[in-house]
Amino acid sequence: MLLSDLTTLAGVSGDETAVRSYIYERIKDACDELIVDSMGNMAALMRGTGTQRKKVMLCAHMDEIGMIVSRITDDGFLKFKTVGGIDPRVMVSKRVLIGQNAVSGVIGYKAVHLQDKSERETTAKVKNLYIDIGAKNKKDAEKKVQVGDFIVFDSAYREFGDGLIKARALDNRAGCAILMGLAGKRFAYDLYLCFTVQEEVGLRGAKILANRIQPDLALILETTTCSDVSGTEPEDYSTVLGGGVAVSFLDRSTYYHKELTQFIYQLGKDHAIPVQYKKTAMGGNEAGAVHLACGGVKTAALSIPARYIHSPSSVISKKDFNACRDLVNLFLQEAQTCLNY
């Protein structure tokens, strides 16, 4: 399964090379053009069969949250900064891989029996965490890693329960896997499959590509928050795992195109594809950059619900993944209608 491979590749924001190379090799022969820009974005073009040169842009970001080595202490421990939003509460004692050689390490914190009362009663701060790679001292550590090396969580892909998947970087390798499956498909309009960089640190790649492509319509493929778990009241659920692909009305960065959003939702309903509305306005995705490009782009988003997002072990449902894939394929067949809004 593509998703299994994609989630094992290290691709912290700013270091997406391994992910891009993997995708490039698998779709290059199916595309009319495959462009990698100076930022590291990759855009695959399938030229339209019609006479009108309308452009539809699909986006999924390749990068994941992670860390970067900021200092090596005299006793050989690594200090680090986070890249993207990570809750420190999910970090202590987690296994990590550092740099191109995937050096193993463990995130550490002062032992609980040495903490004072205030430390025990508050969340550990990133500045007080460190990574232990088993080095004897700074000189020994520098033989294996260096300042500036990127760090990812060491968390394997696993299938469990009733069609669930646990893995690192499901945000947003799930979207990338769906985009890859569209390579080689052609429609009346020009179709751009955009694999973007640096979403987790400010939607940077999507902003560049949207202004370059100047699409008439854009669809963002993402994962989104899912807190349908013990301790959360049902009225506070954002999405429900297994409830289908989620369609958004608005979030912190975007008001989605109303008619386009309703069209996609109804399309799913009419064809018995599991679909749900995202019921909160928290978070955001590349639509925040794309819908403001080129004087304004009609934009919608389809998201796969993910429990424990931005953690070492996110969880999605195969049912939701397949619903997103199926609804995207169906929408592309009907997108000509939306281009005329």
C-alpha positions in Angstrom: 0.0 0.0 0.0 1.4 3.4 -1.0 0.4 4.9 2.4 2.5 2.4 4.2 5.6 3.4 2.2 4.8 7.2 2.4 4.5 7.3 6.2 7.9 5.7 6.7 9.7 8.5 4.8 11.2 11.4 6.7 9.9 14.7 5.5 9.9 17.4 8.1 8.9 20.9 6.8 11.9 22.1 4.8 13.3 18.6 4.2 10.8 16.9 1.9 13.3 15.5 -0.6 12.8 11.8 0.2 9.0 12.1 -0.1 9.2 14.0 -3.3 11.7 11.6 -4.9 9.4 8.6 -4.0 6.4 10.2 -5.6 8.3 11.5 -8.6 9.5 8.1 -9.6 6.1 6.6 -9.4 4.1 9.1 -11.3 6.6 10.6 -13.8 5.6 8.4 -16.8 1.9 9.2 -16.4 2.2 13.0 -16.6 2.4 15.4 -19.5 4.7 17.7 -17.4 6.3 17.2 -14.0 7.8 20.4 -12.5 9.8 20.8 -9.3 10.3 24.4 -8.3 13.0 26.1 -6.4 11.1 25.7 -3.1 10.7 22.0 -3.6 7.0 21.9 -4.6 6.1 19.4 -7.3 3.3 19.9 -9.8 2.1 17.2 -12.2 0.1 18.3 -15.2 -2.4 16.2 -17.2 -3.4 18.4 -20.1 -7.1 18.7 -20.8 -8.9 17.2 -23.8 -11.2 20.1 -24.2 -10.8 23.4 -26.1 -11.1 25.7 -23.1 -7.9 26.0 -21.1 -9.5 25.8 -17.6 -7.3 24.7 -14.7 -8.2 22.6 -11.7 -5.6 22.4 -8.9 -5.5 19.6 -6.4 -3.2 20.1 -3.4 -1.7 17.8 -0.7 1.3 18.7 1.4 4.3 16.4 1.6 5.8 17.8 4.9 5.2 16.6 8.4 5.7 18.0 11.9 9.0 17.2 13.5 12.0 18.7 15.2 15.5 20.1 14.4 18.7 19.8 16.4 19.6 23.2 17.8 22.5 22.4 20.1 24.6 19.5 21.4 25.5 19.7 25.0 28.9 18.9 26.5 27.6 15.7 27.9 26.3 14.5 24.5 22.6 15.2 24.6 20.7 17.0 21.8 18.6 20.1 22.4 16.0 20.8 19.7 13.3 23.1 18.4 9.9 21.9 17.1 9.0 22.3 13.4 5.2 22.8 13.2 2.8 22.5 16.0 3.5 19.7 18.5 2.1 19.4 22.0 5.0 18.7 24.4 2.7 16.3 26.3 3.1 13.7 23.5 6.9 13.9 23.3 8.4 12.6 26.5 10.0 9.2 26.2 9.2 8.9 22.5 11.6 7.3 20.1 13.0 9.5 17.3 15.2 9.3 14.2 17.8 12.0 13.6 19.3 13.1 10.3 20.0 11.4 7.0 21.4 8.3 8.8 18.3 7.9 10.9 20.2 7.9 14.2 18.1 6.4 17.0 17.3 8.5 20.1 14.8 8.9 22.9 13.3 12.2 24.1 14.1 12.7 27.8 13.0 14.9 30.7 14.1 15.2 34.3 13.0 12.1 36.3 9.7 12.6 38.2 11.3 12.0 41.6 13.7 14.9 41.0 11.0 17.4 39.9 9.8 20.0 42.3 6.1 20.6 42.9 5.6 23.2 40.1 7.4 20.9 37.6 5.1 18.0 38.4 2.0 20.1 38.1 2.7 21.7 34.8 3.4 20.5 31.2 7.1 20.0 30.3 8.4 22.8 28.1 10.3 21.9 24.9 13.3 23.9 26.2 13.6 21.5 29.1 13.5 18.4 26.9 16.5 16.7 25.3 17.3 13.7 23.1 19.5 10.9 24.3 21.4 9.1 21.5 23.7 7.2 23.9 26.6 9.4 23.3 29.4 9.6 25.9 30.0 13.4 25.3 29.7 16.2 22.7 32.6 14.9 20.6 31.0 11.4 20.5 27.6 12.8 19.6 29.1 14.9 16.8 30.3 11.8 15.1 26.7 10.8 14.5 24.6 14.0 14.3 25.0 17.7 13.8 23.2 20.9 14.5 20.5 21.4 11.8 19.7 17.8 11.4 15.9 17.1 11.2 14.2 14.8 13.6 11.1 12.6 13.1 9.2 10.3 15.4 10.1 6.7 15.1 6.6 5.2 14.7 5.8 2.3 12.3 2.7 1.9 10.1 0.2 -0.5 11.7 -3.3 -1.7 10.8 -5.5 -2.6 13.7 -9.0 -2.9 15.0 -11.9 -2.5 12.5 -10.1 -1.1 9.4 -8.0 1.5 11.3 -4.4 2.6 10.5 -1.9 4.0 12.9 1.2 5.8 11.6 3.4 8.8 11.7 2.8 11.6 9.1 -0.7 10.6 8.1 -1.0 14.3 8.0 -0.7 14.6 5.0 0.8 11.5 3.3 -2.8 10.3 3.2 -3.6 13.1 0.8 -0.5 12.5 -1.2 -1.4 8.8 -1.7 -4.8 9.8 -3.1 -3.2 12.4 -5.4 -0.8 9.8 -6.7 -3.7 7.6 -7.7 -4.9 10.3 -10.0 -1.8 10.5 -12.1 -2.5 9.8 -15.8 -6.3 10.6 -15.6 -7.5 13.2 -18.0 -10.5 15.4 -18.2 -11.7 18.3 -20.4 -9.8 20.8 -18.2 -6.1 20.9 -17.3 -5.5 19.0 -14.1 -2.6 19.9 -11.8 -1.7 17.5 -9.0 0.3 19.6 -6.5 2.5 18.0 -3.9 3.5 21.0 -1.7 6.1 21.8 0.9 6.2 23.6 4.2 2.5 23.6 4.9 3.1 23.0 8.6 5.1 26.2 9.0 2.8 28.6 7.2 1.3 27.2 3.9 4.4 28.4 2.1 4.5 25.9 -0.8 0.8 26.2 -1.7 1.1 30.0 -1.8 3.9 29.8 -4.4 2.2 27.1 -6.6 -1.2 28.7 -6.6 0.2 32.0 -7.9 2.3 30.1 -10.5 -0.6 27.9 -11.8 -3.4 30.5 -11.5 -6.1 27.9 -11.2 -9.8 28.4 -11.9 -10.7 26.0 -9.1 -8.9 24.3 -6.3 -9.5 21.3 -4.1 -7.4 20.7 -1.0 -6.9 17.1 0.3 -6.0 16.9 4.0 -6.5 15.3 7.3 -8.3 17.0 10.1 -9.0 16.8 13.8 -11.1 14.0 15.2 -11.8 13.9 18.9 -14.7 11.4 19.1 -13.1 9.8 22.1 -13.8 9.3 25.8 -13.9 12.7 27.7 -15.3 14.7 24.7 -18.9 15.5 24.6 -20.6 14.6 21.2 -21.6 18.2 20.6 -17.9 19.0 20.7 -16.8 16.5 18.1 -15.1 18.0 15.1 -15.5 14.8 13.0 -16.3 11.2 13.6 -13.8 8.4 12.7 -15.5 6.1 10.2 -18.1 8.7 9.5 -16.8 9.5 6.0 -14.7 12.2 4.4 -15.2 15.6 6.0 -16.2 18.8 4.1 -15.5 22.2 5.6 -17.5 25.4 5.6 -14.9 27.5 7.3 -11.8 27.4 9.5 -9.3 29.8 11.0 -7.8 30.7 7.6 -10.6 30.1 5.0 -14.2 30.7 4.1 -14.7 27.9 1.6 -16.6 28.6 -1.6 -20.2 27.9 -0.6 -21.7 26.6 -3.8 -18.6 24.4 -4.5 -18.7 23.0 -1.0 -22.4 22.2 -1.1 -22.0 20.6 -4.6 -19.3 18.3 -3.3 -21.2 17.3 -0.2 -24.4 16.5 -2.2 -22.3 14.6 -4.8 -21.2 12.3 -2.0 -24.7 11.9 -0.6 -26.2 11.2 -4.1 -23.7 8.4 -4.8 -23.7 6.8 -1.3 -20.1 7.9 -0.5 -19.8 8.4 3.3 -19.4 12.2 3.8 -19.8 14.4 6.9 -19.4 18.1 7.7 -16.5 19.3 9.8 -18.4 20.8 12.8 -15.7 23.1 14.2 -13.9 26.0 12.8 -10.5 25.3 14.4 -7.4 24.6 12.4 -6.6 25.3 8.8 -4.9 24.0 5.7 -3.5 25.1 2.3 -6.8 26.6 1.3 -5.8 29.6 3.5 -3.1 30.5 0.9 -4.8 29.1 -2.3 -8.1 30.8 -2.0 -6.4 34.2 -1.7 -4.1 33.8 -4.7 -4.5 35.4 -8.1 -7.3 37.7 -7.1 -9.2 34.8 -5.5 -9.7 31.1 -6.3 -12.8 29.0 -5.8 -11.6 26.6 -3.2 -13.0 23.6 -1.2 -11.4 21.0 1.1 -11.9 17.3 1.7 -10.3 16.0 4.9 -9.8 12.6 6.4 -10.6 12.5 10.1 -7.5 11.7 12.2 -7.3 11.0 15.9 -4.2 12.2 17.7 -3.1 14.4 14.8 0.3 16.0 15.1 1.5 13.2 17.3 3.8 10.2 16.9 0.8 8.0 16.2 -2.1 9.4 14.3 -5.1 7.1 13.6 -7.4 7.1 10.5 -10.0 4.8 9.2 -9.7 3.0 5.8 -13.3 3.7 5.3 -12.7 7.5 5.5 -9.6 7.3 3.3 -11.5 5.3 0.6 -14.4 7.8 0.8 -12.1 10.7 0.2 -10.5 8.9 -2.7 -13.9 8.0 -4.3 -15.4 11.5 -3.8 -12.3 13.1 -5.4 -12.5 10.9 -8.4 -16.3 11.5 -8.8 -15.8 15.2 -8.3 -13.2 15.4 -11.1 -15.7 13.8 -13.5 -18.2 16.5 -12.6 -15.9 19.5 -12.0 -16.8 21.1 -15.4 -20.1 22.1 -13.8 -18.3 24.0 -11.0 -16.0 25.8 -13.4 -19.0 27.6 -14.7 -20.2 28.9 -11.3 
